């Protein structure tokens, strides 16, 4: 009997998030996204930029890595540095929903991945609301 190997702790940042940010930036006045030589970097409320490593974005390369390492499935959540917990509650709510939207859409046809949502921890009631929405949408849970 062949074993089925599941990586239960992995991070992923969908390229859709970067592609759609400019159109939706007005919803997130506390967030700046910049293109850098290394890829992308977020700034939340003027704090130090937080770079997104290329390995967190490329799903095709990730699947090749999984194949080389005998991993059949990954449970993936966002990159914690991009969750924006320091944002005001309503902006954090919008940002969590945006991250979740792009994460779910980018993994919809990728059966080797189970997505974990992010929730706005700034406000417990809003976090519970987003978690309920995420479970209804097909997320496996949340990463906090």
N, CA, C and O atoms as CSV, one atom per row, in Angstrom:
chain,resi,resn,atom,element,x,y,z
A,1,UNK,N,N,0.845,-1.179,0.000
A,1,UNK,CA,C,0.000,0.000,0.000
A,1,UNK,C,C,0.894,1.248,0.000
A,1,UNK,O,O,1.757,1.409,0.863
A,2,UNK,N,N,0.671,2.110,-0.970
A,2,UNK,CA,C,1.443,3.345,-1.087
A,2,UNK,C,C,0.952,4.355,-0.060
A,2,UNK,O,O,-0.250,4.516,0.150
A,3,UNK,N,N,1.891,5.022,0.567
A,3,UNK,CA,C,1.513,6.067,1.511
A,3,UNK,C,C,1.135,7.333,0.750
A,3,UNK,O,O,1.569,7.547,-0.382
A,4,UNK,N,N,0.332,8.155,1.382
A,4,UNK,CA,C,-0.093,9.438,0.825
A,4,UNK,C,C,0.482,10.499,1.744
A,4,UNK,O,O,0.088,10.590,2.906
A,5,UNK,N,N,1.410,11.303,1.238
A,5,UNK,CA,C,2.130,12.272,2.049
A,5,UNK,C,C,1.485,13.651,1.921
A,5,UNK,O,O,1.326,14.182,0.822
A,6,UNK,N,N,1.118,14.218,3.076
A,6,UNK,CA,C,0.483,15.534,3.122
A,6,UNK,C,C,1.370,16.483,3.918
A,6,UNK,O,O,1.718,16.214,5.068
A,7,UNK,N,N,1.729,17.589,3.289
A,7,UNK,CA,C,2.456,18.668,3.952
A,7,UNK,C,C,1.390,19.568,4.580
A,7,UNK,O,O,0.632,20.222,3.864
A,8,UNK,N,N,1.330,19.603,5.898
A,8,UNK,CA,C,0.236,20.311,6.572
A,8,UNK,C,C,0.562,21.753,6.931
A,8,UNK,O,O,-0.254,22.441,7.545
A,9,UNK,N,N,1.762,22.219,6.549
A,9,UNK,CA,C,2.113,23.596,6.883
A,9,UNK,C,C,2.928,24.202,5.745
A,9,UNK,O,O,4.146,24.034,5.676
A,10,UNK,N,N,2.237,24.909,4.856
A,10,UNK,CA,C,2.898,25.568,3.734
A,10,UNK,C,C,2.248,26.938,3.518
A,10,UNK,O,O,1.081,27.148,3.848
A,11,UNK,N,N,3.026,27.853,2.959
A,11,UNK,CA,C,2.526,29.206,2.694
A,11,UNK,C,C,2.502,29.447,1.185
A,11,UNK,O,O,3.331,28.930,0.436
A,12,UNK,N,N,1.529,30.245,0.769
A,12,UNK,CA,C,1.345,30.539,-0.648
A,12,UNK,C,C,0.741,31.930,-0.779
A,12,UNK,O,O,-0.183,32.285,-0.048
A,13,UNK,N,N,1.266,32.710,-1.709
A,13,UNK,CA,C,0.700,34.013,-2.043
A,13,UNK,C,C,0.331,33.986,-3.514
A,13,UNK,O,O,1.214,33.904,-4.368
A,14,UNK,N,N,-0.957,34.053,-3.827
A,14,UNK,CA,C,-1.377,33.945,-5.224
A,14,UNK,C,C,-0.947,35.127,-6.077
A,14,UNK,O,O,-1.018,36.277,-5.641
A,15,UNK,N,N,-0.506,34.844,-7.281
A,15,UNK,CA,C,-0.140,35.925,-8.203
A,15,UNK,C,C,-1.352,36.803,-8.526
A,15,UNK,O,O,-1.190,37.976,-8.862
A,16,UNK,N,N,-2.556,36.250,-8.429
A,16,UNK,CA,C,-3.770,37.043,-8.655
A,16,UNK,C,C,-3.855,38.232,-7.703
A,16,UNK,O,O,-4.378,39.284,-8.069
A,17,UNK,N,N,-3.352,38.072,-6.500
A,17,UNK,CA,C,-3.370,39.164,-5.532
A,17,UNK,C,C,-2.598,40.359,-6.079
A,17,UNK,O,O,-3.058,41.497,-5.978
A,18,UNK,N,N,-1.433,40.106,-6.654
A,18,UNK,CA,C,-0.618,41.186,-7.205
A,18,UNK,C,C,-1.252,41.761,-8.467
A,18,UNK,O,O,-1.240,42.973,-8.683
A,19,UNK,N,N,-1.803,40.883,-9.294
A,19,UNK,CA,C,-2.409,41.317,-10.555
A,19,UNK,C,C,-3.630,42.205,-10.323
A,19,UNK,O,O,-3.876,43.132,-11.094
A,20,UNK,N,N,-4.389,41.932,-9.278
A,20,UNK,CA,C,-5.642,42.657,-9.038
A,20,UNK,C,C,-5.527,43.804,-8.045
A,20,UNK,O,O,-6.463,44.590,-7.895
A,21,UNK,N,N,-4.396,43.907,-7.372
A,21,UNK,CA,C,-4.267,44.901,-6.308
A,21,UNK,C,C,-4.511,46.325,-6.812
A,21,UNK,O,O,-5.243,47.079,-6.171
A,22,UNK,N,N,-3.924,46.705,-7.928
A,22,UNK,CA,C,-4.039,48.091,-8.412
A,22,UNK,C,C,-5.502,48.496,-8.593
A,22,UNK,O,O,-5.876,49.616,-8.246
A,23,UNK,N,N,-6.331,47.606,-9.128
A,23,UNK,CA,C,-7.745,47.914,-9.339
A,23,UNK,C,C,-8.500,48.065,-8.021
A,23,UNK,O,O,-9.501,48.778,-7.956
A,24,UNK,N,N,-8.027,47.404,-6.984
A,24,UNK,CA,C,-8.739,47.377,-5.711
A,24,UNK,C,C,-8.029,48.181,-4.614
A,24,UNK,O,O,-8.498,48.205,-3.476
A,25,UNK,N,N,-6.920,48.831,-4.934
A,25,UNK,CA,C,-6.096,49.514,-3.934
A,25,UNK,C,C,-6.879,50.537,-3.114
A,25,UNK,O,O,-6.547,50.766,-1.951
A,26,UNK,N,N,-7.897,51.149,-3.684
A,26,UNK,CA,C,-8.705,52.126,-2.959
A,26,UNK,C,C,-9.392,51.545,-1.733
A,26,UNK,O,O,-9.722,52.278,-0.801
A,27,UNK,N,N,-9.608,50.243,-1.726
A,27,UNK,CA,C,-10.221,49.574,-0.568
A,27,UNK,C,C,-9.222,49.407,0.579
A,27,UNK,O,O,-9.606,49.112,1.710
A,28,UNK,N,N,-7.934,49.600,0.271
A,28,UNK,CA,C,-6.869,49.315,1.240
A,28,UNK,C,C,-5.919,50.505,1.371
A,28,UNK,O,O,-4.754,50.403,0.985
A,29,UNK,N,N,-6.395,51.635,1.910
A,29,UNK,CA,C,-5.542,52.826,1.977
A,29,UNK,C,C,-4.307,52.643,2.851
A,29,UNK,O,O,-3.342,53.393,2.702
A,30,UNK,N,N,-4.309,51.680,3.748
A,30,UNK,CA,C,-3.161,51.458,4.616
A,30,UNK,C,C,-2.112,50.535,4.043
A,30,UNK,O,O,-1.132,50.216,4.716
A,31,UNK,N,N,-2.304,50.096,2.796
A,31,UNK,CA,C,-1.393,49.117,2.199
A,31,UNK,C,C,-0.780,49.686,0.929
A,31,UNK,O,O,-1.471,50.263,0.090
A,32,UNK,N,N,0.513,49.515,0.806
A,32,UNK,CA,C,1.224,49.863,-0.414
A,32,UNK,C,C,1.857,48.581,-0.943
A,32,UNK,O,O,2.434,47.807,-0.179
A,33,UNK,N,N,1.749,48.362,-2.224
A,33,UNK,CA,C,2.388,47.225,-2.871
A,33,UNK,C,C,3.363,47.771,-3.897
A,33,UNK,O,O,2.993,48.563,-4.764
A,34,UNK,N,N,4.609,47.341,-3.789
A,34,UNK,CA,C,5.635,47.801,-4.725
A,34,UNK,C,C,6.291,46.623,-5.398
A,34,UNK,O,O,6.500,45.572,-4.793
A,35,UNK,N,N,6.611,46.814,-6.656
A,35,UNK,CA,C,7.401,45.834,-7.406
A,35,UNK,C,C,8.866,46.120,-7.119
A,35,UNK,O,O,9.299,47.270,-7.196
A,36,UNK,N,N,9.624,45.100,-6.792
A,36,UNK,CA,C,11.049,45.264,-6.503
A,36,UNK,C,C,11.852,44.349,-7.424
A,36,UNK,O,O,11.285,43.547,-8.167
A,37,UNK,N,N,13.161,44.476,-7.368
A,37,UNK,CA,C,14.016,43.573,-8.157
A,37,UNK,C,C,13.789,42.120,-7.760
A,37,UNK,O,O,13.905,41.218,-8.589
A,38,UNK,N,N,13.470,41.899,-6.503
A,38,UNK,CA,C,13.271,40.537,-5.988
A,38,UNK,C,C,11.840,40.053,-6.173
A,38,UNK,O,O,11.574,38.873,-5.946
A,39,UNK,N,N,10.914,40.904,-6.571
A,39,UNK,CA,C,9.513,40.504,-6.735
A,39,UNK,C,C,8.574,41.590,-6.273
A,39,UNK,O,O,8.407,42.604,-6.951
A,40,UNK,N,N,7.947,41.382,-5.102
A,40,UNK,CA,C,6.978,42.330,-4.565
A,40,UNK,C,C,7.251,42.567,-3.094
A,40,UNK,O,O,7.862,41.741,-2.416
A,41,UNK,N,N,6.783,43.719,-2.609
A,41,UNK,CA,C,6.894,44.037,-1.184
A,41,UNK,C,C,5.649,44.810,-0.758
A,41,UNK,O,O,5.202,45.717,-1.460
A,42,UNK,N,N,5.098,44.447,0.390
A,42,UNK,CA,C,3.972,45.144,0.998
A,42,UNK,C,C,4.490,46.089,2.064
A,42,UNK,O,O,5.489,45.808,2.727
A,43,UNK,N,N,3.801,47.213,2.225
A,43,UNK,CA,C,4.024,48.089,3.360
A,43,UNK,C,C,2.660,48.329,3.986
A,43,UNK,O,O,1.704,48.687,3.298
A,44,UNK,N,N,2.578,48.131,5.291
A,44,UNK,CA,C,1.332,48.342,6.024
A,44,UNK,C,C,1.508,49.555,6.922
A,44,UNK,O,O,2.288,49.523,7.873
A,45,UNK,N,N,0.770,50.638,6.616
A,45,UNK,CA,C,0.801,51.828,7.441
A,45,UNK,C,C,2.165,52.469,7.585
A,45,UNK,O,O,2.485,52.998,8.649
A,46,UNK,N,N,2.971,52.436,6.548
A,46,UNK,CA,C,4.257,53.087,6.583
A,46,UNK,C,C,5.359,52.293,7.266
A,46,UNK,O,O,6.483,52.778,7.394
A,47,UNK,N,N,5.050,51.079,7.705
A,47,UNK,CA,C,6.082,50.252,8.338
A,47,UNK,C,C,7.104,49.782,7.312
A,47,UNK,O,O,6.962,50.044,6.118
A,48,UNK,N,N,8.117,49.097,7.776
A,48,UNK,CA,C,9.158,48.532,6.926
A,48,UNK,C,C,8.522,47.609,5.869
A,48,UNK,O,O,7.642,46.815,6.201
A,49,UNK,N,N,8.959,47.706,4.601
A,49,UNK,CA,C,8.422,46.822,3.553
A,49,UNK,C,C,8.662,45.349,3.878
A,49,UNK,O,O,9.691,44.982,4.444
A,50,UNK,N,N,7.700,44.521,3.510
A,50,UNK,CA,C,7.774,43.081,3.729
A,50,UNK,C,C,7.779,42.388,2.370
A,50,UNK,O,O,6.764,42.351,1.674
A,51,UNK,N,N,8.918,41.849,2.009
A,51,UNK,CA,C,9.075,41.216,0.700
A,51,UNK,C,C,8.379,39.862,0.652
A,51,UNK,O,O,8.286,39.149,1.650
A,52,UNK,N,N,7.899,39.536,-0.528
A,52,UNK,CA,C,7.279,38.238,-0.768
A,52,UNK,C,C,8.270,37.408,-1.578
A,52,UNK,O,O,8.627,37.778,-2.696
A,53,UNK,N,N,8.705,36.306,-1.024
A,53,UNK,CA,C,9.667,35.442,-1.708
A,53,UNK,C,C,9.019,34.787,-2.933
A,53,UNK,O,O,7.856,34.386,-2.892
A,54,UNK,N,N,9.777,34.686,-4.005
A,54,UNK,CA,C,9.270,34.109,-5.249
A,54,UNK,C,C,8.736,32.690,-5.044
A,54,UNK,O,O,7.788,32.284,-5.716
A,55,UNK,N,N,9.335,31.940,-4.126
A,55,UNK,CA,C,8.905,30.560,-3.883
A,55,UNK,C,C,7.472,30.486,-3.351
A,55,UNK,O,O,6.839,29.432,-3.407
A,56,UNK,N,N,6.969,31.600,-2.838
A,56,UNK,CA,C,5.603,31.606,-2.308
A,56,UNK,C,C,4.553,31.841,-3.387
A,56,UNK,O,O,3.356,31.773,-3.108
A,57,UNK,N,N,4.979,32.114,-4.598
A,57,UNK,CA,C,4.043,32.524,-5.652
A,57,UNK,C,C,3.871,31.474,-6.751
A,57,UNK,O,O,2.754,31.262,-7.223
A,58,UNK,N,N,4.936,30.825,-7.161
A,58,UNK,CA,C,4.951,29.960,-8.340
A,58,UNK,C,C,4.435,28.548,-8.030
A,58,UNK,O,O,5.168,27.726,-7.480
A,59,UNK,N,N,3.181,28.271,-8.381
A,59,UNK,CA,C,2.588,26.952,-8.101
A,59,UNK,C,C,3.182,25.838,-8.947
A,59,UNK,O,O,3.305,24.707,-8.476
A,60,UNK,N,N,3.547,26.132,-10.176
A,60,UNK,CA,C,4.123,25.087,-11.023
A,60,UNK,C,C,5.455,24.608,-10.460
A,60,UNK,O,O,5.711,23.405,-10.399
A,61,UNK,N,N,6.298,25.545,-10.048
A,61,UNK,CA,C,7.572,25.169,-9.437
A,61,UNK,C,C,7.341,24.455,-8.115
A,61,UNK,O,O,8.065,23.514,-7.789
A,62,UNK,N,N,6.356,24.881,-7.355
A,62,UNK,CA,C,6.014,24.219,-6.087
A,62,UNK,C,C,5.618,22.765,-6.334
A,62,UNK,O,O,6.048,21.874,-5.602
A,63,UNK,N,N,4.811,22.524,-7.349
A,63,UNK,CA,C,4.398,21.146,-7.642
A,63,UNK,C,C,5.593,20.302,-8.073
A,63,UNK,O,O,5.672,19.125,-7.719
A,64,UNK,N,N,6.516,20.875,-8.823
A,64,UNK,CA,C,7.726,20.127,-9.190
A,64,UNK,C,C,8.539,19.795,-7.934
A,64,UNK,O,O,9.062,18.688,-7.804
A,65,UNK,N,N,8.641,20.754,-7.017
A,65,UNK,CA,C,9.334,20.523,-5.754
A,65,UNK,C,C,8.634,19.423,-4.957
A,65,UNK,O,O,9.288,18.552,-4.385
A,66,UNK,N,N,7.300,19.468,-4.923
A,66,UNK,CA,C,6.539,18.434,-4.218
A,66,UNK,C,C,6.811,17.064,-4.822
A,66,UNK,O,O,7.005,16.088,-4.096
A,67,UNK,N,N,6.825,16.991,-6.147
A,67,UNK,CA,C,7.108,15.720,-6.828
A,67,UNK,C,C,8.493,15.203,-6.462
A,67,UNK,O,O,8.656,14.022,-6.154
A,68,UNK,N,N,9.493,16.082,-6.493
A,68,UNK,CA,C,10.865,15.676,-6.156
A,68,UNK,C,C,10.988,15.185,-4.715
A,68,UNK,O,O,11.853,14.366,-4.403
A,69,UNK,N,N,10.123,15.688,-3.846
A,69,UNK,CA,C,10.209,15.351,-2.431
A,69,UNK,C,C,9.139,14.371,-1.966
A,69,UNK,O,O,8.985,14.140,-0.766
A,70,UNK,N,N,8.404,13.798,-2.908
A,70,UNK,CA,C,7.426,12.775,-2.559
A,70,UNK,C,C,6.222,13.289,-1.789
A,70,UNK,O,O,5.634,12.551,-0.999
A,71,UNK,N,N,5.847,14.548,-2.009
A,71,UNK,CA,C,4.693,15.134,-1.322
A,71,UNK,C,C,3.504,15.114,-2.272
A,71,UNK,O,O,3.563,15.651,-3.378
A,72,UNK,N,N,2.424,14.486,-1.820
A,72,UNK,CA,C,1.229,14.342,-2.664
A,72,UNK,C,C,0.279,15.528,-2.559
A,72,UNK,O,O,-0.407,15.863,-3.524
A,73,UNK,N,N,0.237,16.165,-1.385
A,73,UNK,CA,C,-0.762,17.213,-1.146
A,73,UNK,C,C,-0.188,18.230,-0.160
A,73,UNK,O,O,0.611,17.885,0.711
A,74,UNK,N,N,-0.608,19.484,-0.311
A,74,UNK,CA,C,-0.229,20.530,0.646
A,74,UNK,C,C,-1.473,21.252,1.146
A,74,UNK,O,O,-2.416,21.514,0.399
A,75,UNK,N,N,-1.438,21.559,2.419
A,75,UNK,CA,C,-2.429,22.451,3.003
A,75,UNK,C,C,-1.738,23.806,3.084
A,75,UNK,O,O,-0.753,23.968,3.804
A,76,UNK,N,N,-2.267,24.783,2.335
A,76,UNK,CA,C,-1.574,26.058,2.191
A,76,UNK,C,C,-2.395,27.228,2.733
A,76,UNK,O,O,-3.597,27.345,2.496
A,77,UNK,N,N,-1.705,28.067,3.457
A,77,UNK,CA,C,-2.275,29.316,3.917
A,77,UNK,C,C,-1.432,30.449,3.371
A,77,UNK,O,O,-0.362,30.229,2.803
A,78,UNK,N,N,-1.913,31.634,3.544
A,78,UNK,CA,C,-1.178,32.798,3.064
A,78,UNK,C,C,0.129,33.001,3.796
A,78,UNK,O,O,0.476,32.259,4.714
A,79,UNK,N,N,0.831,34.009,3.373
A,79,UNK,CA,C,2.092,34.373,3.999
A,79,UNK,C,C,1.755,35.306,5.157
A,79,UNK,O,O,1.176,36.371,4.940
A,80,UNK,N,N,2.102,34.930,6.364
A,80,UNK,CA,C,1.686,35.655,7.564
A,80,UNK,C,C,2.050,37.135,7.539
A,80,UNK,O,O,1.300,37.960,8.060
A,81,UNK,N,N,3.175,37.479,6.950
A,81,UNK,CA,C,3.598,38.881,6.891
A,81,UNK,C,C,2.667,39.735,6.032
A,81,UNK,O,O,2.758,40.963,6.055
A,82,UNK,N,N,1.782,39.102,5.283
A,82,UNK,CA,C,0.877,39.860,4.414
A,82,UNK,C,C,-0.547,39.949,4.971
A,82,UNK,O,O,-1.425,40.500,4.307
A,83,UNK,N,N,-0.795,39.425,6.164
A,83,UNK,CA,C,-2.161,39.399,6.689
A,83,UNK,C,C,-2.667,40.750,7.170
A,83,UNK,O,O,-3.878,40.938,7.285
A,84,UNK,N,N,-1.783,41.691,7.452
A,84,UNK,CA,C,-2.204,43.051,7.783
A,84,UNK,C,C,-2.983,43.176,9.080
A,84,UNK,O,O,-3.945,43.940,9.150
A,85,UNK,N,N,-2.587,42.444,10.100
A,85,UNK,CA,C,-3.304,42.515,11.375
A,85,UNK,C,C,-3.255,43.909,12.009
A,85,UNK,O,O,-4.069,44.219,12.878
A,86,UNK,N,N,-2.315,44.745,11.585
A,86,UNK,CA,C,-2.212,46.086,12.148
A,86,UNK,C,C,-3.150,47.091,11.472
A,86,UNK,O,O,-3.223,48.246,11.893
A,87,UNK,N,N,-3.862,46.664,10.435
A,87,UNK,CA,C,-4.815,47.546,9.753
A,87,UNK,C,C,-6.037,47.803,10.635
A,87,UNK,O,O,-6.344,46.989,11.506
A,88,UNK,N,N,-6.744,48.925,10.423
A,88,UNK,CA,C,-8.022,49.123,11.115
A,88,UNK,C,C,-8.979,47.965,10.773
A,88,UNK,O,O,-8.871,47.364,9.704
A,89,UNK,N,N,-9.887,47.667,11.660
A,89,UNK,CA,C,-10.730,46.470,11.543
A,89,UNK,C,C,-11.452,46.348,10.195
A,89,UNK,O,O,-11.419,45.283,9.578
A,90,UNK,N,N,-12.091,47.402,9.738
A,90,UNK,CA,C,-12.846,47.309,8.484
A,90,UNK,C,C,-11.927,47.110,7.278
A,90,UNK,O,O,-12.270,46.391,6.339
A,91,UNK,N,N,-10.772,47.747,7.311
A,91,UNK,CA,C,-9.817,47.540,6.228
A,91,UNK,C,C,-9.234,46.131,6.310
A,91,UNK,O,O,-9.009,45.490,5.284
A,92,UNK,N,N,-8.991,45.650,7.525
A,92,UNK,CA,C,-8.531,44.277,7.709
A,92,UNK,C,C,-9.552,43.274,7.213
A,92,UNK,O,O,-9.188,42.244,6.646
A,93,UNK,N,N,-10.829,43.564,7.423
A,93,UNK,CA,C,-11.911,42.711,6.921
A,93,UNK,C,C,-11.859,42.634,5.397
A,93,UNK,O,O,-11.890,41.545,4.823
A,94,UNK,N,N,-11.781,43.789,4.750
A,94,UNK,CA,C,-11.722,43.831,3.280
A,94,UNK,C,C,-10.467,43.130,2.766
A,94,UNK,O,O,-10.522,42.408,1.770
A,95,UNK,N,N,-9.333,43.342,3.445
A,95,UNK,CA,C,-8.072,42.737,3.019
A,95,UNK,C,C,-8.113,41.215,3.163
A,95,UNK,O,O,-7.661,40.500,2.269
A,96,UNK,N,N,-8.644,40.718,4.264
A,96,UNK,CA,C,-8.763,39.263,4.450
A,96,UNK,C,C,-9.638,38.652,3.361
A,96,UNK,O,O,-9.296,37.618,2.786
A,97,UNK,N,N,-10.749,39.287,3.085
A,97,UNK,CA,C,-11.639,38.769,2.036
A,97,UNK,C,C,-10.943,38.780,0.669
A,97,UNK,O,O,-11.111,37.853,-0.123
A,98,UNK,N,N,-10.169,39.824,0.400
A,98,UNK,CA,C,-9.451,39.919,-0.876
A,98,UNK,C,C,-8.400,38.812,-0.990
A,98,UNK,O,O,-8.312,38.138,-2.016
A,99,UNK,N,N,-7.607,38.629,0.065
A,99,UNK,CA,C,-6.625,37.540,0.055
A,99,UNK,C,C,-7.336,36.203,-0.169
A,99,UNK,O,O,-6.911,35.406,-1.004
A,100,UNK,N,N,-8.398,35.964,0.564
A,100,UNK,CA,C,-9.122,34.690,0.456
A,100,UNK,C,C,-9.689,34.472,-0.944
A,100,UNK,O,O,-9.629,33.369,-1.486
A,101,UNK,N,N,-10.233,35.531,-1.513
A,101,UNK,CA,C,-10.793,35.452,-2.870
A,101,UNK,C,C,-9.723,35.017,-3.868
A,101,UNK,O,O,-9.953,34.121,-4.680
A,102,UNK,N,N,-8.559,35.650,-3.807
A,102,UNK,CA,C,-7.505,35.320,-4.774
A,102,UNK,C,C,-6.908,33.938,-4.497
A,102,UNK,O,O,-6.548,33.217,-5.428
A,103,UNK,N,N,-6.806,33.575,-3.233
A,103,UNK,CA,C,-6.283,32.252,-2.868
A,103,UNK,C,C,-7.199,31.148,-3.367
A,103,UNK,O,O,-6.744,30.198,-4.004
A,104,UNK,N,N,-8.478,31.270,-3.080
A,104,UNK,CA,C,-9.431,30.237,-3.492
A,104,UNK,C,C,-9.503,30.127,-5.012
A,104,UNK,O,O,-9.513,29.024,-5.558
A,105,UNK,N,N,-9.551,31.268,-5.692
A,105,UNK,CA,C,-9.635,31.231,-7.149
A,105,UNK,C,C,-8.390,30.607,-7.780
A,105,UNK,O,O,-8.494,29.833,-8.732
A,106,UNK,N,N,-7.225,30.942,-7.253
A,106,UNK,CA,C,-5.996,30.421,-7.851
A,106,UNK,C,C,-5.814,28.923,-7.608
A,106,UNK,O,O,-5.104,28.258,-8.363
A,107,UNK,N,N,-6.439,28.393,-6.577
A,107,UNK,CA,C,-6.305,26.959,-6.261
A,107,UNK,C,C,-7.507,26.127,-6.704
A,107,UNK,O,O,-7.522,24.910,-6.521
A,108,UNK,N,N,-8.495,26.768,-7.273
A,108,UNK,CA,C,-9.751,26.083,-7.634
A,108,UNK,C,C,-9.514,24.814,-8.463
A,108,UNK,O,O,-10.155,23.793,-8.214
A,109,UNK,N,N,-8.615,24.863,-9.431
A,109,UNK,CA,C,-8.373,23.718,-10.303
A,109,UNK,C,C,-7.107,22.949,-9.939
A,109,UNK,O,O,-6.627,22.132,-10.724
A,110,UNK,N,N,-6.574,23.206,-8.768
A,110,UNK,CA,C,-5.337,22.558,-8.308
A,110,UNK,C,C,-5.694,21.600,-7.174
A,110,UNK,O,O,-5.702,21.981,-6.004
A,111,UNK,N,N,-5.985,20.365,-7.535
A,111,UNK,CA,C,-6.466,19.388,-6.569
A,111,UNK,C,C,-5.427,18.959,-5.537
A,111,UNK,O,O,-5.771,18.299,-4.556
A,112,UNK,N,N,-4.181,19.317,-5.740
A,112,UNK,CA,C,-3.132,18.918,-4.796
A,112,UNK,C,C,-3.009,19.872,-3.609
A,112,UNK,O,O,-2.136,19.705,-2.758
A,113,UNK,N,N,-3.889,20.872,-3.558
A,113,UNK,CA,C,-3.786,21.877,-2.506
A,113,UNK,C,C,-5.129,22.067,-1.803
A,113,UNK,O,O,-6.184,22.062,-2.437
A,114,UNK,N,N,-5.070,22.233,-0.494
A,114,UNK,CA,C,-6.232,22.628,0.299
A,114,UNK,C,C,-5.927,24.014,0.860
A,114,UNK,O,O,-4.948,24.183,1.588
A,115,UNK,N,N,-6.755,25.009,0.530
A,115,UNK,CA,C,-6.473,26.365,1.002
A,115,UNK,C,C,-6.952,26.606,2.435
A,115,UNK,O,O,-7.985,26.087,2.861
A,116,UNK,N,N,-6.177,27.401,3.159
A,116,UNK,CA,C,-6.557,27.905,4.473
A,116,UNK,C,C,-6.769,29.409,4.344
A,116,UNK,O,O,-5.931,30.116,3.784
A,117,UNK,N,N,-7.881,29.888,4.860
A,117,UNK,CA,C,-8.222,31.309,4.776
A,117,UNK,C,C,-7.428,32.111,5.793
A,117,UNK,O,O,-6.828,31.561,6.717
A,118,UNK,N,N,-7.438,33.427,5.600
A,118,UNK,CA,C,-6.984,34.344,6.641
A,118,UNK,C,C,-8.219,35.068,7.170
A,118,UNK,O,O,-9.219,35.207,6.466
A,119,UNK,N,N,-8.137,35.522,8.409
A,119,UNK,CA,C,-9.246,36.241,9.039
A,119,UNK,C,C,-8.692,37.509,9.692
A,119,UNK,O,O,-7.520,37.545,10.066
A,120,UNK,N,N,-9.520,38.552,9.836
A,120,UNK,CA,C,-9.047,39.799,10.448
A,120,UNK,C,C,-9.020,39.690,11.975
A,120,UNK,O,O,-10.023,39.946,12.641
A,121,UNK,N,N,-7.888,39.318,12.508
A,121,UNK,CA,C,-7.776,39.131,13.962
A,121,UNK,C,C,-7.924,40.428,14.756
A,121,UNK,O,O,-7.989,40.392,15.985
A,122,UNK,N,N,-7.978,41.564,14.075
A,122,UNK,CA,C,-8.174,42.846,14.751
A,122,UNK,C,C,-9.498,42.888,15.509
A,122,UNK,O,O,-9.653,43.637,16.474
A,123,UNK,N,N,-10.451,42.070,15.056
A,123,UNK,CA,C,-11.805,42.099,15.614
A,123,UNK,C,C,-12.339,40.670,15.619
A,123,UNK,O,O,-12.539,40.071,14.562
A,124,UNK,N,N,-12.566,40.136,16.799
A,124,UNK,CA,C,-12.995,38.748,16.930
A,124,UNK,C,C,-14.292,38.422,16.198
A,124,UNK,O,O,-14.402,37.366,15.574
A,125,UNK,N,N,-15.269,39.313,16.270
A,125,UNK,CA,C,-16.545,39.064,15.600
A,125,UNK,C,C,-16.372,39.038,14.078
A,125,UNK,O,O,-16.960,38.201,13.393
A,126,UNK,N,N,-15.563,39.958,13.560
A,126,UNK,CA,C,-15.307,39.967,12.112
A,126,UNK,C,C,-14.516,38.729,11.706
A,126,UNK,O,O,-14.765,38.156,10.645
A,127,UNK,N,N,-13.566,38.312,12.538
A,127,UNK,CA,C,-12.785,37.110,12.250
A,127,UNK,C,C,-13.700,35.888,12.172
A,127,UNK,O,O,-13.561,35.060,11.271
A,128,UNK,N,N,-14.630,35.778,13.114
A,128,UNK,CA,C,-15.576,34.650,13.101
A,128,UNK,C,C,-16.454,34.692,11.856
A,128,UNK,O,O,-16.746,33.654,11.263
A,129,UNK,N,N,-16.872,35.889,11.460
A,129,UNK,CA,C,-17.696,36.058,10.263
A,129,UNK,C,C,-16.940,35.595,9.018
A,129,UNK,O,O,-17.485,34.849,8.205
A,130,UNK,N,N,-15.697,36.031,8.863
A,130,UNK,CA,C,-14.903,35.657,7.694
A,130,UNK,C,C,-14.602,34.159,7.714
A,130,UNK,O,O,-14.605,33.518,6.663
A,131,UNK,N,N,-14.346,33.599,8.880
A,131,UNK,CA,C,-14.104,32.157,8.962
A,131,UNK,C,C,-15.333,31.384,8.511
A,131,UNK,O,O,-15.202,30.418,7.759
A,132,UNK,N,N,-16.518,31.778,8.945
A,132,UNK,CA,C,-17.750,31.108,8.511
A,132,UNK,C,C,-17.914,31.210,6.992
A,132,UNK,O,O,-18.273,30.231,6.338
A,133,UNK,N,N,-17.651,32.389,6.437
A,133,UNK,CA,C,-17.725,32.567,4.978
A,133,UNK,C,C,-16.737,31.644,4.273
A,133,UNK,O,O,-17.070,31.007,3.273
A,134,UNK,N,N,-15.521,31.579,4.805
A,134,UNK,CA,C,-14.460,30.788,4.184
A,134,UNK,C,C,-14.806,29.295,4.179
A,134,UNK,O,O,-14.600,28.613,3.175
A,135,UNK,N,N,-15.322,28.801,5.276
A,135,UNK,CA,C,-15.692,27.384,5.342
A,135,UNK,C,C,-16.795,27.091,4.335
A,135,UNK,O,O,-16.774,26.060,3.663
A,136,UNK,N,N,-17.754,27.997,4.234
A,136,UNK,CA,C,-18.836,27.848,3.253
A,136,UNK,C,C,-18.300,27.831,1.818
A,136,UNK,O,O,-18.842,27.133,0.961
A,137,UNK,N,N,-17.234,28.600,1.555
A,137,UNK,CA,C,-16.661,28.697,0.219
A,137,UNK,C,C,-15.770,27.515,-0.137
A,137,UNK,O,O,-15.405,27.348,-1.301
A,138,UNK,N,N,-15.415,26.692,0.844
A,138,UNK,CA,C,-14.610,25.514,0.549
A,138,UNK,C,C,-13.215,25.511,1.129
A,138,UNK,O,O,-12.434,24.608,0.829
A,139,UNK,N,N,-12.871,26.491,1.954
A,139,UNK,CA,C,-11.572,26.477,2.621
A,139,UNK,C,C,-11.536,25.337,3.645
A,139,UNK,O,O,-12.568,24.941,4.186
A,140,UNK,N,N,-10.346,24.825,3.898
A,140,UNK,CA,C,-10.179,23.750,4.868
A,140,UNK,C,C,-10.099,24.245,6.296
A,140,UNK,O,O,-10.118,23.438,7.226
A,141,UNK,N,N,-10.011,25.547,6.497
A,141,UNK,CA,C,-9.860,26.154,7.813
A,141,UNK,C,C,-9.216,27.499,7.645
A,141,UNK,O,O,-9.370,28.141,6.606
A,142,UNK,N,N,-8.483,27.941,8.670
A,142,UNK,CA,C,-7.812,29.246,8.615
A,142,UNK,C,C,-6.403,29.114,9.161
A,142,UNK,O,O,-6.118,28.255,9.996
A,143,UNK,N,N,-5.526,29.983,8.671
A,143,UNK,CA,C,-4.179,30.100,9.202
A,143,UNK,C,C,-4.096,31.456,9.891
A,143,UNK,O,O,-4.418,32.490,9.306
A,144,UNK,N,N,-3.659,31.430,11.145
A,144,UNK,CA,C,-3.532,32.701,11.891
A,144,UNK,C,C,-2.150,32.780,12.508
A,144,UNK,O,O,-1.828,33.762,13.177
